C-alpha cells in the first residue's frame, strides 16, 4: 500500500485517511515533488512502448475496446 502525505510542523500528515492496525510497520520515503517517481517512469515507459502498436491491429470487432472483457473472457457485452 502506498500512502501520500506531507510534513506539517515535523509530523507526517496523510493526504487521505488510511486504516492501519496498531503496531503496523511503516516506511517513510522523502521524495522531491519535482522528480518523477519510479512508478511514474514505469507508466510513461509502458505508454511509449504501447504507442508502437496504436492503430496497427486489423480485423477486430468495432466494439472491441468497449467489450474487451467479452472477447477475452466471455463476460456479457456492455
N, CA, C and O atoms as a Maestro MAE file, in Angstrom:
{
 s_m_m2io_version
 :::
 2.0.0
}

f_m_ct {
 s_m_title
 :::
 protein
 m_atom[312] {
  # First column is atom index #
  i_m_mmod_type
  r_m_x_coord
  r_m_y_coord
  r_m_z_coord
  i_m_residue_number
  s_m_chain_name
  s_m_pdb_residue_name
  s_m_pdb_atom_name
  i_m_atomic_number
  :::
  1 25 0.856 -1.166 0.000 1 A "UNK " " N  " 7
  2 3 0.000 0.000 0.000 1 A "UNK " " CA " 6
  3 2 0.903 1.230 0.000 1 A "UNK " " C  " 6
  4 15 1.899 1.277 0.723 1 A "UNK " " O  " 8
  5 25 0.557 2.203 -0.798 2 A "UNK " " N  " 7
  6 3 1.285 3.469 -0.825 2 A "UNK " " CA " 6
  7 2 0.348 4.570 -0.360 2 A "UNK " " C  " 6
  8 15 -0.767 4.702 -0.864 2 A "UNK " " O  " 8
  9 25 0.803 5.353 0.596 3 A "UNK " " N  " 7
  10 3 0.033 6.493 1.099 3 A "UNK " " CA " 6
  11 2 0.844 7.743 0.836 3 A "UNK " " C  " 6
  12 15 2.062 7.747 1.017 3 A "UNK " " O  " 8
  13 25 0.195 8.776 0.421 4 A "UNK " " N  " 7
  14 3 0.889 10.046 0.183 4 A "UNK " " CA " 6
  15 2 0.496 11.041 1.264 4 A "UNK " " C  " 6
  16 15 -0.604 10.988 1.813 4 A "UNK " " O  " 8
  17 25 1.397 11.929 1.549 5 A "UNK " " N  " 7
  18 3 1.130 12.928 2.566 5 A "UNK " " CA " 6
  19 2 2.179 14.023 2.528 5 A "UNK " " C  " 6
  20 15 2.908 14.167 1.546 5 A "UNK " " O  " 8
  21 25 2.248 14.784 3.591 6 A "UNK " " N  " 7
  22 3 3.203 15.879 3.688 6 A "UNK " " CA " 6
  23 2 3.597 16.042 5.157 6 A "UNK " " C  " 6
  24 15 2.974 15.471 6.053 6 A "UNK " " O  " 8
  25 25 4.627 16.820 5.376 7 A "UNK " " N  " 7
  26 3 5.079 17.077 6.739 7 A "UNK " " CA " 6
  27 2 4.567 18.439 7.170 7 A "UNK " " C  " 6
  28 15 4.745 19.429 6.462 7 A "UNK " " O  " 8
  29 25 3.933 18.487 8.329 8 A "UNK " " N  " 7
  30 3 3.438 19.739 8.886 8 A "UNK " " CA " 6
  31 2 3.929 19.819 10.323 8 A "UNK " " C  " 6
  32 15 3.603 18.964 11.147 8 A "UNK " " O  " 8
  33 25 4.703 20.835 10.617 9 A "UNK " " N  " 7
  34 3 5.273 21.033 11.955 9 A "UNK " " CA " 6
  35 2 6.028 19.796 12.424 9 A "UNK " " C  " 6
  36 15 5.969 19.432 13.598 9 A "UNK " " O  " 8
  37 25 6.751 19.141 11.485 10 A "UNK " " N  " 7
  38 3 7.570 17.992 11.843 10 A "UNK " " CA " 6
  39 2 6.827 16.683 11.971 10 A "UNK " " C  " 6
  40 15 7.416 15.681 12.378 10 A "UNK " " O  " 8
  41 25 5.543 16.661 11.634 11 A "UNK " " N  " 7
  42 3 4.737 15.448 11.748 11 A "UNK " " CA " 6
  43 2 4.210 15.084 10.364 11 A "UNK " " C  " 6
  44 15 3.752 15.949 9.618 11 A "UNK " " O  " 8
  45 25 4.279 13.786 10.025 12 A "UNK " " N  " 7
  46 3 3.757 13.332 8.744 12 A "UNK " " CA " 6
  47 2 2.229 13.300 8.819 12 A "UNK " " C  " 6
  48 15 1.652 12.679 9.712 12 A "UNK " " O  " 8
  49 25 1.586 13.978 7.869 13 A "UNK " " N  " 7
  50 3 0.127 14.028 7.782 13 A "UNK " " CA " 6
  51 2 -0.263 13.408 6.449 13 A "UNK " " C  " 6
  52 15 0.168 13.871 5.392 13 A "UNK " " O  " 8
  53 25 -1.084 12.353 6.502 14 A "UNK " " N  " 7
  54 3 -1.514 11.701 5.272 14 A "UNK " " CA " 6
  55 2 -2.557 12.541 4.554 14 A "UNK " " C  " 6
  56 15 -3.410 13.163 5.186 14 A "UNK " " O  " 8
  57 25 -2.480 12.553 3.221 15 A "UNK " " N  " 7
  58 3 -3.441 13.314 2.428 15 A "UNK " " CA " 6
  59 2 -4.835 12.703 2.509 15 A "UNK " " C  " 6
  60 15 -5.830 13.428 2.516 15 A "UNK " " O  " 8
  61 25 -4.914 11.376 2.570 16 A "UNK " " N  " 7
  62 3 -6.188 10.680 2.706 16 A "UNK " " CA " 6
  63 2 -6.075 9.710 3.872 16 A "UNK " " C  " 6
  64 15 -5.013 9.124 4.082 16 A "UNK " " O  " 8
  65 25 -7.142 9.531 4.631 17 A "UNK " " N  " 7
  66 3 -7.087 8.605 5.763 17 A "UNK " " CA " 6
  67 2 -6.733 7.189 5.302 17 A "UNK " " C  " 6
  68 15 -7.163 6.749 4.236 17 A "UNK " " O  " 8
  69 25 -5.958 6.495 6.106 18 A "UNK " " N  " 7
  70 3 -5.597 5.103 5.808 18 A "UNK " " CA " 6
  71 2 -5.777 4.287 7.079 18 A "UNK " " C  " 6
  72 15 -5.230 4.626 8.129 18 A "UNK " " O  " 8
  73 25 -6.540 3.221 6.976 19 A "UNK " " N  " 7
  74 3 -6.755 2.360 8.130 19 A "UNK " " CA " 6
  75 2 -5.608 1.369 8.228 19 A "UNK " " C  " 6
  76 15 -5.423 0.531 7.345 19 A "UNK " " O  " 8
  77 25 -4.842 1.467 9.300 20 A "UNK " " N  " 7
  78 3 -3.733 0.562 9.545 20 A "UNK " " CA " 6
  79 2 -3.829 0.076 10.980 20 A "UNK " " C  " 6
  80 15 -4.174 0.848 11.875 20 A "UNK " " O  " 8
  81 25 -3.530 -1.184 11.207 21 A "UNK " " N  " 7
  82 3 -3.619 -1.703 12.565 21 A "UNK " " CA " 6
  83 2 -2.533 -1.110 13.456 21 A "UNK " " C  " 6
  84 15 -1.454 -0.757 12.980 21 A "UNK " " O  " 8
  85 25 -2.824 -1.005 14.740 22 A "UNK " " N  " 7
  86 3 -1.820 -0.543 15.694 22 A "UNK " " CA " 6
  87 2 -0.602 -1.448 15.609 22 A "UNK " " C  " 6
  88 15 -0.725 -2.670 15.518 22 A "UNK " " O  " 8
  89 25 0.551 -0.846 15.640 23 A "UNK " " N  " 7
  90 3 1.791 -1.609 15.586 23 A "UNK " " CA " 6
  91 2 2.266 -1.938 14.192 23 A "UNK " " C  " 6
  92 15 3.313 -2.565 14.029 23 A "UNK " " O  " 8
  93 25 1.507 -1.522 13.164 24 A "UNK " " N  " 7
  94 3 1.921 -1.804 11.788 24 A "UNK " " CA " 6
  95 2 3.238 -1.081 11.506 24 A "UNK " " C  " 6
  96 15 3.418 0.077 11.881 24 A "UNK " " O  " 8
  97 25 4.147 -1.781 10.844 25 A "UNK " " N  " 7
  98 3 5.406 -1.166 10.456 25 A "UNK " " CA " 6
  99 2 5.185 -0.325 9.208 25 A "UNK " " C  " 6
  100 15 4.523 -0.766 8.269 25 A "UNK " " O  " 8
  101 25 5.726 0.857 9.194 26 A "UNK " " N  " 7
  102 3 5.615 1.732 8.036 26 A "UNK " " CA " 6
  103 2 7.005 2.206 7.643 26 A "UNK " " C  " 6
  104 15 7.930 2.222 8.455 26 A "UNK " " O  " 8
  105 25 7.126 2.586 6.403 27 A "UNK " " N  " 7
  106 3 8.382 3.124 5.895 27 A "UNK " " CA " 6
  107 2 8.078 4.465 5.254 27 A "UNK " " C  " 6
  108 15 7.144 4.582 4.460 27 A "UNK " " O  " 8
  109 25 8.853 5.465 5.591 28 A "UNK " " N  " 7
  110 3 8.648 6.799 5.029 28 A "UNK " " CA " 6
  111 2 9.814 7.108 4.109 28 A "UNK " " C  " 6
  112 15 10.978 6.976 4.488 28 A "UNK " " O  " 8
  113 25 9.482 7.522 2.889 29 A "UNK " " N  " 7
  114 3 10.494 7.873 1.904 29 A "UNK " " CA " 6
  115 2 10.225 9.312 1.483 29 A "UNK " " C  " 6
  116 15 9.129 9.632 1.024 29 A "UNK " " O  " 8
  117 25 11.207 10.165 1.636 30 A "UNK " " N  " 7
  118 3 11.058 11.564 1.243 30 A "UNK " " CA " 6
  119 2 11.341 11.667 -0.243 30 A "UNK " " C  " 6
  120 15 12.375 11.205 -0.725 30 A "UNK " " O  " 8
  121 25 10.399 12.286 -0.972 31 A "UNK " " N  " 7
  122 3 10.567 12.450 -2.414 31 A "UNK " " CA " 6
  123 2 10.537 13.927 -2.757 31 A "UNK " " C  " 6
  124 15 9.874 14.724 -2.093 31 A "UNK " " O  " 8
  125 25 11.258 14.273 -3.796 32 A "UNK " " N  " 7
  126 3 11.246 15.638 -4.305 32 A "UNK " " CA " 6
  127 2 10.069 15.743 -5.265 32 A "UNK " " C  " 6
  128 15 9.984 14.971 -6.219 32 A "UNK " " O  " 8
  129 25 9.178 16.665 -5.035 33 A "UNK " " N  " 7
  130 3 7.960 16.794 -5.845 33 A "UNK " " CA " 6
  131 2 8.275 17.073 -7.308 33 A "UNK " " C  " 6
  132 15 7.447 16.792 -8.175 33 A "UNK " " O  " 8
  133 25 9.451 17.618 -7.604 34 A "UNK " " N  " 7
  134 3 9.803 17.939 -8.978 34 A "UNK " " CA " 6
  135 2 10.397 16.749 -9.729 34 A "UNK " " C  " 6
  136 15 10.609 16.825 -10.939 34 A "UNK " " O  " 8
  137 25 10.667 15.651 -9.021 35 A "UNK " " N  " 7
  138 3 11.273 14.481 -9.642 35 A "UNK " " CA " 6
  139 2 10.208 13.404 -9.782 35 A "UNK " " C  " 6
  140 15 9.466 13.138 -8.837 35 A "UNK " " O  " 8
  141 25 10.128 12.777 -10.963 36 A "UNK " " N  " 7
  142 3 9.172 11.709 -11.178 36 A "UNK " " CA " 6
  143 2 9.560 10.503 -10.343 36 A "UNK " " C  " 6
  144 15 10.746 10.229 -10.160 36 A "UNK " " O  " 8
  145 25 8.579 9.787 -9.840 37 A "UNK " " N  " 7
  146 3 8.839 8.566 -9.084 37 A "UNK " " CA " 6
  147 2 9.098 7.420 -10.051 37 A "UNK " " C  " 6
  148 15 8.827 7.545 -11.246 37 A "UNK " " O  " 8
  149 25 9.616 6.315 -9.553 38 A "UNK " " N  " 7
  150 3 9.842 5.136 -10.389 38 A "UNK " " CA " 6
  151 2 8.539 4.680 -11.019 38 A "UNK " " C  " 6
  152 15 8.517 4.274 -12.181 38 A "UNK " " O  " 8
  153 25 7.444 4.747 -10.251 39 A "UNK " " N  " 7
  154 3 6.134 4.332 -10.767 39 A "UNK " " CA " 6
  155 2 5.734 5.208 -11.945 39 A "UNK " " C  " 6
  156 15 5.224 4.700 -12.944 39 A "UNK " " O  " 8
  157 25 5.960 6.536 -11.843 40 A "UNK " " N  " 7
  158 3 5.644 7.443 -12.947 40 A "UNK " " CA " 6
  159 2 6.463 7.084 -14.180 40 A "UNK " " C  " 6
  160 15 5.946 7.090 -15.297 40 A "UNK " " O  " 8
  161 25 7.744 6.770 -13.977 41 A "UNK " " N  " 7
  162 3 8.612 6.410 -15.098 41 A "UNK " " CA " 6
  163 2 8.161 5.113 -15.737 41 A "UNK " " C  " 6
  164 15 8.188 4.987 -16.961 41 A "UNK " " O  " 8
  165 25 7.745 4.138 -14.926 42 A "UNK " " N  " 7
  166 3 7.278 2.864 -15.453 42 A "UNK " " CA " 6
  167 2 6.030 3.057 -16.309 42 A "UNK " " C  " 6
  168 15 5.912 2.460 -17.379 42 A "UNK " " O  " 8
  169 25 5.112 3.877 -15.850 43 A "UNK " " N  " 7
  170 3 3.877 4.125 -16.593 43 A "UNK " " CA " 6
  171 2 4.198 4.842 -17.900 43 A "UNK " " C  " 6
  172 15 3.665 4.478 -18.949 43 A "UNK " " O  " 8
  173 25 5.054 5.847 -17.852 44 A "UNK " " N  " 7
  174 3 5.414 6.589 -19.059 44 A "UNK " " CA " 6
  175 2 6.106 5.673 -20.064 44 A "UNK " " C  " 6
  176 15 5.841 5.760 -21.263 44 A "UNK " " O  " 8
  177 25 6.984 4.803 -19.591 45 A "UNK " " N  " 7
  178 3 7.687 3.881 -20.485 45 A "UNK " " CA " 6
  179 2 6.701 2.902 -21.119 45 A "UNK " " C  " 6
  180 15 6.797 2.610 -22.311 45 A "UNK " " O  " 8
  181 25 5.762 2.399 -20.336 46 A "UNK " " N  " 7
  182 3 4.761 1.480 -20.871 46 A "UNK " " CA " 6
  183 2 3.906 2.172 -21.928 46 A "UNK " " C  " 6
  184 15 3.602 1.590 -22.969 46 A "UNK " " O  " 8
  185 25 3.520 3.418 -21.654 47 A "UNK " " N  " 7
  186 3 2.710 4.156 -22.627 47 A "UNK " " CA " 6
  187 2 3.473 4.338 -23.939 47 A "UNK " " C  " 6
  188 15 2.904 4.170 -25.018 47 A "UNK " " O  " 8
  189 25 4.760 4.682 -23.848 48 A "UNK " " N  " 7
  190 3 5.567 4.841 -25.061 48 A "UNK " " CA " 6
  191 2 5.667 3.517 -25.820 48 A "UNK " " C  " 6
  192 15 5.551 3.486 -27.045 48 A "UNK " " O  " 8
  193 25 5.883 2.426 -25.081 49 A "UNK " " N  " 7
  194 3 6.016 1.120 -25.727 49 A "UNK " " CA " 6
  195 2 4.718 0.699 -26.413 49 A "UNK " " C  " 6
  196 15 4.745 0.168 -27.523 49 A "UNK " " O  " 8
  197 25 3.586 0.934 -25.757 50 A "UNK " " N  " 7
  198 3 2.298 0.531 -26.331 50 A "UNK " " CA " 6
  199 2 1.904 1.390 -27.524 50 A "UNK " " C  " 6
  200 15 1.176 0.928 -28.403 50 A "UNK " " O  " 8
  201 25 2.370 2.625 -27.568 51 A "UNK " " N  " 7
  202 3 2.040 3.512 -28.685 51 A "UNK " " CA " 6
  203 2 2.530 2.942 -30.012 51 A "UNK " " C  " 6
  204 15 1.980 3.251 -31.068 51 A "UNK " " O  " 8
  205 25 3.557 2.115 -29.952 52 A "UNK " " N  " 7
  206 3 4.088 1.478 -31.156 52 A "UNK " " CA " 6
  207 2 3.010 0.649 -31.860 52 A "UNK " " C  " 6
  208 15 3.044 0.487 -33.080 52 A "UNK " " O  " 8
  209 25 2.052 0.124 -31.083 53 A "UNK " " N  " 7
  210 3 1.018 -0.739 -31.643 53 A "UNK " " CA " 6
  211 2 -0.276 -0.002 -31.967 53 A "UNK " " C  " 6
  212 15 -1.201 -0.609 -32.508 53 A "UNK " " O  " 8
  213 25 -0.366 1.272 -31.657 54 A "UNK " " N  " 7
  214 3 -1.599 2.037 -31.863 54 A "UNK " " CA " 6
  215 2 -1.984 2.033 -33.340 54 A "UNK " " C  " 6
  216 15 -1.180 2.375 -34.208 54 A "UNK " " O  " 8
  217 25 -3.229 1.641 -33.608 55 A "UNK " " N  " 7
  218 3 -3.758 1.678 -34.968 55 A "UNK " " CA " 6
  219 2 -3.271 0.575 -35.883 55 A "UNK " " C  " 6
  220 15 -3.570 0.609 -37.077 55 A "UNK " " O  " 8
  221 25 -2.535 -0.401 -35.379 56 A "UNK " " N  " 7
  222 3 -1.963 -1.429 -36.249 56 A "UNK " " CA " 6
  223 2 -2.759 -2.731 -36.279 56 A "UNK " " C  " 6
  224 15 -2.529 -3.572 -37.148 56 A "UNK " " O  " 8
  225 25 -3.683 -2.908 -35.351 57 A "UNK " " N  " 7
  226 3 -4.462 -4.144 -35.338 57 A "UNK " " CA " 6
  227 2 -5.608 -4.018 -36.327 57 A "UNK " " C  " 6
  228 15 -6.284 -2.990 -36.377 57 A "UNK " " O  " 8
  229 25 -5.824 -5.056 -37.108 58 A "UNK " " N  " 7
  230 3 -6.911 -5.053 -38.092 58 A "UNK " " CA " 6
  231 2 -7.807 -6.258 -37.843 58 A "UNK " " C  " 6
  232 15 -7.397 -7.235 -37.216 58 A "UNK " " O  " 8
  233 25 -9.032 -6.175 -38.342 59 A "UNK " " N  " 7
  234 3 -9.952 -7.290 -38.248 59 A "UNK " " CA " 6
  235 2 -10.619 -7.438 -36.895 59 A "UNK " " C  " 6
  236 15 -11.249 -8.463 -36.635 59 A "UNK " " O  " 8
  237 25 -10.501 -6.448 -36.030 60 A "UNK " " N  " 7
  238 3 -11.147 -6.512 -34.718 60 A "UNK " " CA " 6
  239 2 -12.589 -6.023 -34.830 60 A "UNK " " C  " 6
  240 15 -12.890 -5.194 -35.689 60 A "UNK " " O  " 8
  241 25 -13.480 -6.519 -33.980 61 A "UNK " " N  " 7
  242 3 -14.857 -6.004 -33.976 61 A "UNK " " CA " 6
  243 2 -14.856 -4.508 -33.633 61 A "UNK " " C  " 6
  244 15 -13.968 -4.025 -32.929 61 A "UNK " " O  " 8
  245 25 -15.857 -3.788 -34.136 62 A "UNK " " N  " 7
  246 3 -15.931 -2.346 -33.884 62 A "UNK " " CA " 6
  247 2 -16.022 -2.015 -32.398 62 A "UNK " " C  " 6
  248 15 -15.562 -0.958 -31.966 62 A "UNK " " O  " 8
  249 25 -16.611 -2.913 -31.619 63 A "UNK " " N  " 7
  250 3 -16.780 -2.659 -30.184 63 A "UNK " " CA " 6
  251 2 -15.712 -3.359 -29.332 63 A "UNK " " C  " 6
  252 15 -15.940 -3.607 -28.147 63 A "UNK " " O  " 8
  253 25 -14.573 -3.674 -29.906 64 A "UNK " " N  " 7
  254 3 -13.531 -4.426 -29.198 64 A "UNK " " CA " 6
  255 2 -13.055 -3.693 -27.942 64 A "UNK " " C  " 6
  256 15 -12.867 -4.323 -26.901 64 A "UNK " " O  " 8
  257 25 -12.861 -2.391 -28.020 65 A "UNK " " N  " 7
  258 3 -12.370 -1.653 -26.852 65 A "UNK " " CA " 6
  259 2 -13.413 -1.654 -25.734 65 A "UNK " " C  " 6
  260 15 -13.080 -1.870 -24.569 65 A "UNK " " O  " 8
  261 25 -14.653 -1.416 -26.090 66 A "UNK " " N  " 7
  262 3 -15.714 -1.341 -25.083 66 A "UNK " " CA " 6
  263 2 -16.000 -2.713 -24.473 66 A "UNK " " C  " 6
  264 15 -16.332 -2.807 -23.291 66 A "UNK " " O  " 8
  265 25 -15.875 -3.770 -25.264 67 A "UNK " " N  " 7
  266 3 -16.233 -5.113 -24.808 67 A "UNK " " CA " 6
  267 2 -15.033 -6.055 -24.723 67 A "UNK " " C  " 6
  268 15 -15.154 -7.251 -24.989 67 A "UNK " " O  " 8
  269 25 -13.893 -5.517 -24.357 68 A "UNK " " N  " 7
  270 3 -12.674 -6.325 -24.295 68 A "UNK " " CA " 6
  271 2 -12.845 -7.528 -23.364 68 A "UNK " " C  " 6
  272 15 -12.346 -8.611 -23.667 68 A "UNK " " O  " 8
  273 25 -13.536 -7.358 -22.243 69 A "UNK " " N  " 7
  274 3 -13.740 -8.478 -21.327 69 A "UNK " " CA " 6
  275 2 -14.606 -9.568 -21.951 69 A "UNK " " C  " 6
  276 15 -14.435 -10.750 -21.654 69 A "UNK " " O  " 8
  277 25 -15.527 -9.172 -22.810 70 A "UNK " " N  " 7
  278 3 -16.358 -10.157 -23.507 70 A "UNK " " CA " 6
  279 2 -15.490 -10.995 -24.447 70 A "UNK " " C  " 6
  280 15 -15.574 -12.223 -24.453 70 A "UNK " " O  " 8
  281 25 -14.662 -10.324 -25.233 71 A "UNK " " N  " 7
  282 3 -13.871 -11.030 -26.231 71 A "UNK " " CA " 6
  283 2 -12.718 -11.824 -25.600 71 A "UNK " " C  " 6
  284 15 -12.317 -12.853 -26.144 71 A "UNK " " O  " 8
  285 25 -12.190 -11.375 -24.489 72 A "UNK " " N  " 7
  286 3 -11.093 -12.106 -23.844 72 A "UNK " " CA " 6
  287 2 -11.582 -13.191 -22.896 72 A "UNK " " C  " 6
  288 15 -11.028 -14.290 -22.866 72 A "UNK " " O  " 8
  289 25 -12.621 -12.884 -22.122 73 A "UNK " " N  " 7
  290 3 -13.013 -13.791 -21.035 73 A "UNK " " CA " 6
  291 2 -14.449 -14.284 -21.122 73 A "UNK " " C  " 6
  292 15 -14.876 -15.054 -20.261 73 A "UNK " " O  " 8
  293 25 -15.215 -13.866 -22.137 74 A "UNK " " N  " 7
  294 3 -16.583 -14.331 -22.283 74 A "UNK " " CA " 6
  295 2 -17.598 -13.621 -21.396 74 A "UNK " " C  " 6
  296 15 -18.724 -14.100 -21.259 74 A "UNK " " O  " 8
  297 25 -17.237 -12.502 -20.796 75 A "UNK " " N  " 7
  298 3 -18.190 -11.743 -19.966 75 A "UNK " " CA " 6
  299 2 -19.292 -11.173 -20.868 75 A "UNK " " C  " 6
  300 15 -19.098 -11.052 -22.078 75 A "UNK " " O  " 8
  301 25 -20.445 -10.824 -20.287 76 A "UNK " " N  " 7
  302 3 -21.510 -10.226 -21.100 76 A "UNK " " CA " 6
  303 2 -21.051 -8.923 -21.759 76 A "UNK " " C  " 6
  304 15 -20.232 -8.191 -21.203 76 A "UNK " " O  " 8
  305 25 -21.582 -8.647 -22.938 77 A "UNK " " N  " 7
  306 3 -21.249 -7.386 -23.615 77 A "UNK " " CA " 6
  307 2 -21.855 -6.211 -22.863 77 A "UNK " " C  " 6
  308 15 -22.857 -6.363 -22.163 77 A "UNK " " O  " 8
  309 25 -21.255 -5.057 -23.007 78 A "UNK " " N  " 7
  310 3 -21.765 -3.826 -22.399 78 A "UNK " " CA " 6
  311 2 -22.661 -3.102 -23.355 78 A "UNK " " C  " 6
  312 15 -23.188 -2.040 -23.024 78 A "UNK " " O  " 8
  :::
 }
 m_bond[311] {
  # First column is bond index #
  i_m_from
  i_m_to
  i_m_order
  :::
  1 1 2 1
  2 2 3 1
  3 3 4 2
  4 3 5 1
  5 5 6 1
  6 6 7 1
  7 7 8 2
  8 7 9 1
  9 9 10 1
  10 10 11 1
  11 11 12 2
  12 11 13 1
  13 13 14 1
  14 14 15 1
  15 15 16 2
  16 15 17 1
  17 17 18 1
  18 18 19 1
  19 19 20 2
  20 19 21 1
  21 21 22 1
  22 22 23 1
  23 23 24 2
  24 23 25 1
  25 25 26 1
  26 26 27 1
  27 27 28 2
  28 27 29 1
  29 29 30 1
  30 30 31 1
  31 31 32 2
  32 31 33 1
  33 33 34 1
  34 34 35 1
  35 35 36 2
  36 35 37 1
  37 37 38 1
  38 38 39 1
  39 39 40 2
  40 39 41 1
  41 41 42 1
  42 42 43 1
  43 43 44 2
  44 43 45 1
  45 45 46 1
  46 46 47 1
  47 47 48 2
  48 47 49 1
  49 49 50 1
  50 50 51 1
  51 51 52 2
  52 51 53 1
  53 53 54 1
  54 54 55 1
  55 55 56 2
  56 55 57 1
  57 57 58 1
  58 58 59 1
  59 59 60 2
  60 59 61 1
  61 61 62 1
  62 62 63 1
  63 63 64 2
  64 63 65 1
  65 65 66 1
  66 66 67 1
  67 67 68 2
  68 67 69 1
  69 69 70 1
  70 70 71 1
  71 71 72 2
  72 71 73 1
  73 73 74 1
  74 74 75 1
  75 75 76 2
  76 75 77 1
  77 77 78 1
  78 78 79 1
  79 79 80 2
  80 79 81 1
  81 81 82 1
  82 82 83 1
  83 83 84 2
  84 83 85 1
  85 85 86 1
  86 86 87 1
  87 87 88 2
  88 87 89 1
  89 89 90 1
  90 90 91 1
  91 91 92 2
  92 91 93 1
  93 93 94 1
  94 94 95 1
  95 95 96 2
  96 95 97 1
  97 97 98 1
  98 98 99 1
  99 99 100 2
  100 99 101 1
  101 101 102 1
  102 102 103 1
  103 103 104 2
  104 103 105 1
  105 105 106 1
  106 106 107 1
  107 107 108 2
  108 107 109 1
  109 109 110 1
  110 110 111 1
  111 111 112 2
  112 111 113 1
  113 113 114 1
  114 114 115 1
  115 115 116 2
  116 115 117 1
  117 117 118 1
  118 118 119 1
  119 119 120 2
  120 119 121 1
  121 121 122 1
  122 122 123 1
  123 123 124 2
  124 123 125 1
  125 125 126 1
  126 126 127 1
  127 127 128 2
  128 127 129 1
  129 129 130 1
  130 130 131 1
  131 131 132 2
  132 131 133 1
  133 133 134 1
  134 134 135 1
  135 135 136 2
  136 135 137 1
  137 137 138 1
  138 138 139 1
  139 139 140 2
  140 139 141 1
  141 141 142 1
  142 142 143 1
  143 143 144 2
  144 143 145 1
  145 145 146 1
  146 146 147 1
  147 147 148 2
  148 147 149 1
  149 149 150 1
  150 150 151 1
  151 151 152 2
  152 151 153 1
  153 153 154 1
  154 154 155 1
  155 155 156 2
  156 155 157 1
  157 157 158 1
  158 158 159 1
  159 159 160 2
  160 159 161 1
  161 161 162 1
  162 162 163 1
  163 163 164 2
  164 163 165 1
  165 165 166 1
  166 166 167 1
  167 167 168 2
  168 167 169 1
  169 169 170 1
  170 170 171 1
  171 171 172 2
  172 171 173 1
  173 173 174 1
  174 174 175 1
  175 175 176 2
  176 175 177 1
  177 177 178 1
  178 178 179 1
  179 179 180 2
  180 179 181 1
  181 181 182 1
  182 182 183 1
  183 183 184 2
  184 183 185 1
  185 185 186 1
  186 186 187 1
  187 187 188 2
  188 187 189 1
  189 189 190 1
  190 190 191 1
  191 191 192 2
  192 191 193 1
  193 193 194 1
  194 194 195 1
  195 195 196 2
  196 195 197 1
  197 197 198 1
  198 198 199 1
  199 199 200 2
  200 199 201 1
  201 201 202 1
  202 202 203 1
  203 203 204 2
  204 203 205 1
  205 205 206 1
  206 206 207 1
  207 207 208 2
  208 207 209 1
  209 209 210 1
  210 210 211 1
  211 211 212 2
  212 211 213 1
  213 213 214 1
  214 214 215 1
  215 215 216 2
  216 215 217 1
  217 217 218 1
  218 218 219 1
  219 219 220 2
  220 219 221 1
  221 221 222 1
  222 222 223 1
  223 223 224 2
  224 223 225 1
  225 225 226 1
  226 226 227 1
  227 227 228 2
  228 227 229 1
  229 229 230 1
  230 230 231 1
  231 231 232 2
  232 231 233 1
  233 233 234 1
  234 234 235 1
  235 235 236 2
  236 235 237 1
  237 237 238 1
  238 238 239 1
  239 239 240 2
  240 239 241 1
  241 241 242 1
  242 242 243 1
  243 243 244 2
  244 243 245 1
  245 245 246 1
  246 246 247 1
  247 247 248 2
  248 247 249 1
  249 249 250 1
  250 250 251 1
  251 251 252 2
  252 251 253 1
  253 253 254 1
  254 254 255 1
  255 255 256 2
  256 255 257 1
  257 257 258 1
  258 258 259 1
  259 259 260 2
  260 259 261 1
  261 261 262 1
  262 262 263 1
  263 263 264 2
  264 263 265 1
  265 265 266 1
  266 266 267 1
  267 267 268 2
  268 267 269 1
  269 269 270 1
  270 270 271 1
  271 271 272 2
  272 271 273 1
  273 273 274 1
  274 274 275 1
  275 275 276 2
  276 275 277 1
  277 277 278 1
  278 278 279 1
  279 279 280 2
  280 279 281 1
  281 281 282 1
  282 282 283 1
  283 283 284 2
  284 283 285 1
  285 285 286 1
  286 286 287 1
  287 287 288 2
  288 287 289 1
  289 289 290 1
  290 290 291 1
  291 291 292 2
  292 291 293 1
  293 293 294 1
  294 294 295 1
  295 295 296 2
  296 295 297 1
  297 297 298 1
  298 298 299 1
  299 299 300 2
  300 299 301 1
  301 301 302 1
  302 302 303 1
  303 303 304 2
  304 303 305 1
  305 305 306 1
  306 306 307 1
  307 307 308 2
  308 307 309 1
  309 309 310 1
  310 310 311 1
  311 311 312 2
  :::
 }
}
